[in-house]
Amino acid sequence: MKKADLHIKKPETVPAGEPAGMAAPPPEPSDEPQASTAGITPAQLNELKARAAKADEHWDRLLRTAADFENFKKRAVRERHEAAQSATAALINKLLPVLDHFEMAQAAAQNAQSPPGSMAALHDGIAMIQQQLKGILAETGLEEVDANGRTFDPAWHEAVSQFETADAPEGQVIQQIRKGYKLRDRLLRPATVVVAKKPATPPAA
């Protein structure tokens, strides 16, 4: 009997330490930074630690300063509000007697049993109340803007119309319709006025 030819396949070479038929997996990347102190002396490391501690101290101080400044702003707003309320309350307390006098005058005017001559007394009483009110407002710095007979000034006056006349120079206030007021040097309300205008044609002789 003839012997069959035998074909023997040579096994593949496998690196030592690995099982046959399996390739070595690639190394996995690491997300953690690799800290290295190579080349840093202990003195330099201590200096870096001291600087980091100093930076933390400055940051804490900055946070405290910012918080203190925010508290200061809130306190300033609150104090301004309280001061305004106190000033308003003081002014109202001064005006209450004026209100009382107006109510008394109103009650007297409505009294049908008023004796003769009471209207004159009522007029005098109202004039006294007006002077009392003006005095209180003057204490706060309120002043009237007197425009009668003055040259028109747009900074203090508001012209509502012009009137042609030869009896007054052009631009002069010939009528004050409503008084103006200023608080010290600050204008609160301009005076409403009528201003003289030169006639378009001269009057006939």
Number of C-alpha atoms within 10 A of each C-alpha: 3 4 5 6 6 6 6 6 6 6 7 8 8 12 10 7 6 10 10 12 8 8 10 8 6 6 6 6 6 7 6 6 6 7 6 7 9 6 7 10 10 10 9 11 12 12 12 12 12 12 12 12 12 12 12 12 11 12 12 12 12 12 11 12 12 12 11 12 12 12 11 12 11 11 12 12 11 12 12 11 12 12 12 12 12 12 12 11 12 11 15 13 11 14 15 11 14 19 14 12 16 16 12 14 18 13 10 16 15 9 10 7 9 11 8 8 8 13 13 10 13 16 13 12 16 17 12 14 19 13 13 17 16 14 12 15 16 14 10 11 12 19 19 18 18 15 25 17 13 14 16 21 15 10 9 18 24 19 18 10 11 17 16 14 17 13 10 15 14 19 17 20 25 24 17 19 14 14 16 21 18 17 15 13 9 11 17 16 17 22 26 20 24 23 27 23 20 16 12 8 7 9 8 4 3
